């Protein structure tokens, strides 16, 4: 193996992409800040028993583990920042019993990629709101998610909604085990209503619950799905409450099309209620995902209502057009000493000024101007072709 080779699904980020990535991150964090979200920066490495919650087996499979050479305990490299932020809210910010708005941006590491073309080193950026159970908080986060995508030049992101509470209400009423519920969730991801029906029958579930579970994969489309679900699903209080929440969110975004899918349950195990995602034209998967997760803080000693969203900024930027170069200013090596004061003045004004050590080679930085001495003063002029 060559010494320059990297592990599979791990890659360097080159200057133009890195510049675009950092610029987008800076803009997004500024957007979060003006909406009241304070930046936190959890560590990349934690003890496994605090990094991994008992309610998310999928996260455990993603986590790379190592042994701490100091304590001998098992450490984990974070695969998701959301549980870390929940720990911060539950433990380090426990003096605040009101609303905490927190945001973050950082690298996570996956033991295996999510897909064939996915990186194992996503740059996760997101926002979370703790301490308020009302649907208004979810609406705030959805609005912020859509604003975030527009800020990084995703045109007209499409909003999709679901609700894990409907499936869980049916699973509880049918007295499904966790293992059987997990199997049915997988079948619903494939929209395989017949497989759901056959599995429910093999478990000898009551016909009412078999029919209701098999109906979920067919309940997708526009907002009319909500009324279809009201009339077709059992009138369990938890189901009616979930449908009411979906209807409220649809009303809040009445000026845009909203897609409803009651079997789109590709969520982390800690999610507990409303689910939302954003899609773009010609994009293979969701651009961003989020939802409510009211029980996650219990693992850290303080269960709190919580909702939030996140996305992989690295993946997102990789699908967008490359940004233009720096359009910097060159200064000849022979002029650098005499022009030192002017160079510093330009840099203080935000200009990129570089000394040209190799004038006869191709410029990798796309400089389009040069600093020259003309008419008894230093002038910035267009770079000659």
N, C-alpha and C positions, 0 to 999 in steps of 0.2 A: 504493500500500500504506500502511495506517495505521501510525503509528510504534509502536503498542503491539502489533502482531502479532508472533508468534514463528514460527520455522521449523516446518515440518510435523513432527509426532511429537515436539515439544518443548513442555513445559508448565510453568507455575508450580505450586508446591506451596503451597496455602493453609493458614492457621493450624491448623485442626483436624487436617488430614492430616499437616502437618509435625510437630505435637506428638506424634501417634501414631507417626509414623515414627522420630523421635528417641528416644522412650521404648522402642520395640521394639529399636532398634539398641543402646541402652545395656544392656538386659536380655540381649540375645544375646551381646554382648561380655563381660558378666559371667559368663554361662554358659560361654563358651569359656575364660575365665580360670581358673575353678575346675576345669576339665579339663586345665589345663596349657598352654593355647595362648596364646602371647605375641603382642601386637598389633604389627603393622608397618604402615607407611603409605608405600607407594611413590608416586613422583610421577605426576601426571596426564600429563605430557609427557616423552617420551624420544626419543633418536635412533632412527630407524626400524630400523636394523640391529640394535639390541639389543632393541627392543620386539617385533619380529616374528621368529619362528623359521622356519627353512627347512621345517619339517615341518608347518606349519599354513597352508595357502593360504586357508582360509576366514577366518581371523583377519585376514589381509592385506586381504581384500576389505572387511572391516568397518571398517578403520582409516582415520580422517581424517588426512590429511597436510598439513603446512605447511612452509615454509622458515624455518630459523633465521636471524633478521636479524643475529645476531652471527657465527656460523661459516659460514653459507651451506649447512650440511648439512640434510638432510631430517629433520624431526621427525614423530613420530606421537602422536596423542592416544589413550591406551590404550583398547582395546575389550574387554580381559579382564585382570583383575588376577593370575590364576594364573601366567602366565609371568613376571610381575614378581617374584612371591614366590619362584618357582623360581630366578630370578637372584640374589635376596638370599641364599637358602640356599647356592647354588653358589659365590658369589663373596664376599659380605660376611661370611658366617658360615662360611667354609671351614675355620676353625680347629677347628670342632666336627665330628668324624667320627661322632658318635653321632646320636641322634634329635633333630630339631628339630620342635617343634610351633609353628606360626605361624597367626595369624588376621588378618583385615583387614575393613574396611568402607569403601567409597568409590565415587564416581561413575565410571562408564565412559561412553564416547561411541561411538555406532555411525554409520557413514556411511549405512547404510540400516537401517530397523527390522526386527526378526526376523519380525514379522507385521503384519497390517493394523491391529490395535489396540495394537501394542507401542510403547513409548517408545524414542527413540534415546538416552536418558539414564538407563539403569538405575542403581540403587544396589546394587552387588554386595557381598554379604557372604558370608564363607566361612571355612573352616579347612582347613589342609593339614598333613600329617605326612610328614617326610622322614627317610630313613636306615634304614627297616626294611621288608623285602620280604615279611614274613609276612602271612598272611591276617588275623591278629589286628588289624593296623593298619586294614585295611579295615572290619572289624567295629566297631572303635572309632569310626571316622568315620561309619558308617551309623547307629550308635546316637546319636551327637551330632547328626546331621542330623534324625533323628526327634524328639529332645528339643527341638531348635531350633524346629521347626514347631509342636509342642505349646505351646511357650512363647508363641508369638504367636497362640494360640487357633485353630490349625487342628486340628479334631477328627478323631481317628483317621486320620492319614495312612497311605496304603497303600504298601507297599514293593514295588518292581519291580527285578528283576536281569537283567543280560545279561553278555556277555563278548565283547569284540572279538577276543580271542585265538583263538576258534574260527574266525571268518571269516578271520583273517589266516593261520592254519595251513593252511586249505584253499587260500587264494590263493597261498601260497608253494608248496604241493605241486603246484598246477596251473600254476605258473610264470606267473601273471597279471602284466601290466604294471600300474603305478600307475594309469594312465588307465582301463584296463578294470576294475580293482578298484573305482575310484571310481564307474564307471557301474553296476556290480552293487550297490554299497552303496545307491545311489539307488533301484534297483528293489526292494531288500529293504525299504526304508522304506515302500514302498507295498504290501508283502505280495504282490507280483506274482511268484509262483513260476514261472508260465509264461514271463514275460519273462526271468527269470533263466535258465531252461532254454534258451530260444531264443538268448539272447546267448552263453551258454556253448557251444552247438553251433556258432554262427557263428564262434567263435574256434577251433573244432576241438579243444576240450578232450577229454581222455579221458572216457568215459562215467561212470567212477567219480566224477570231480570234478564233472561236470555234475549228476549225481543228488544229490550231497551238497550242493552250493550251492543247488540248487532246493528241497532239503528244509528249509533253514534258515527260510524264511518261514512254514513250517507248524509250527515247534517253539515254541509258546507256550502258556501255561496255568499250571497249578499245578506243584508239585514233581515230579510224575510225568514232566514233560518231560525232566528230567535223565536218567532211565533210558531213555526213548525215544531220546534222543540217543546214549546209550552203545551201544545195540544197532543203531542205524541209520546212524550216521556212521562214516567210516573210523577205525580204531583208532590214529590218530596220537598220539604221546606228548603233544604240546601240547594236543590236544583233550581227552584224558583228564585232564590236569592242570587245565584250565579247568573241566571238569565237577566235578572234586573240590573246587575252590574254591567253586563254586556250592553244592554239597551242604553244605560246611562252614558257609557263611553261612546257609543255610536252617536248619540245626540250631541255630545261635546265636539265631535269631529264631523258634524253634519255637512260641512262644506267639502268633504273629500270622500271618495269611495272607500268603504271598509269591507274587508273580506272576513267572514266568520268561518271557523272550522272547529267543530267540537271534538274532533279526534286528532287534531294536530297537537300532540302532547310531547313533543321533543324537548323535554325540559330536564333540568337537574332535579334530582330526587327531593331537594329541599323546597321546591316551589309548592305553594299551597292554595293558590287561587287564580285570579285573572292572569292570563298570559298574553303577551303582545310581541309582535315582531314587525320588522320593516323589510320590504323587498324592493328590488329595482328591476327595471326592464333589462332583459338579457343577462341577469345575474343568476348563477346556478343555485344559490342558497340564500338564506336570510342574511341581510346586511347587519342587522342588530337584533338582539332578543332580550326580553325582560319579563318581569312578572312579580307577583307577590309571593313572599316567603316568610310567613309570620312565625314559624317555629324554629328557625335556624339558631337564633340567639339562646335558646334553651340549653344548647350544648355548652355554652359559655357562662351559664348561670343567670341569664336574664332574657326571657322570651319577650320579644317586642314586635309589634306590627312593623312590617318592612316591605318595601317595594323598590325596584330599581331595574337598570338595564346595563348592558355592556356590549362591546363588539371588539373584533380584532382589527385594530387600525392598520396593522401591517398588511393584512390580507386585503383590506379595503383599498389602501393606497396602491397596492400591486395591480388592481383592476382598473384604476383610473389613468387617464393620460398623464404622461410624465410632464412635470412642470418645466418651465424655461430655465436656462442657466442663470448664473449669478448676474450676468451683464456687468461685470466688474470693470475696473480701470487699471490699465497697465502703466508702469513707469519703467523706463530703461534703467538698467543697472548703473550706468554712468551718471544718471540724473538723481539717483535715490538720495545721495547725501545732501545735495543742494536743495532738494525738494522736500526734505524731511518734515519741516513745519507744515507745509501744504498737505502732505500725505496724512499727517495726524489730524489736521482739520477736517479733511474729507472723511476719514474713518470715524471721527467723533460725530459726524453728520449721518452716519449709517452706510456710507459707501464702502464697497469692497475694493481695496487698492492693493495690488500685488507688484512686487519687483520682478521684472522679466529677466530671469537669469539665462534663458535659452531662447533668444528671439527668433531663431531659425527653425524651431520645432512647432508642431501643431499645438494650439492652445486648448487644453482640456477643460477650461473653466468658462468658455464662451464670453471672454471679455469683448466688449464692443466699443470701448473708448480708451484713450490714452492720455497721460498727463505729459504735457510738453511746455517748454519755455517759449513764449511768443509775446512779442510787443512788450518786453520788459516785465512780464508776469507769467505765473504758471496758469496754464489753461487746460481744461478738459475738452478734448475734441474727439469726433468719431474716429474709430480705428480704421485705417486704410485697409482696403481689401488686399 
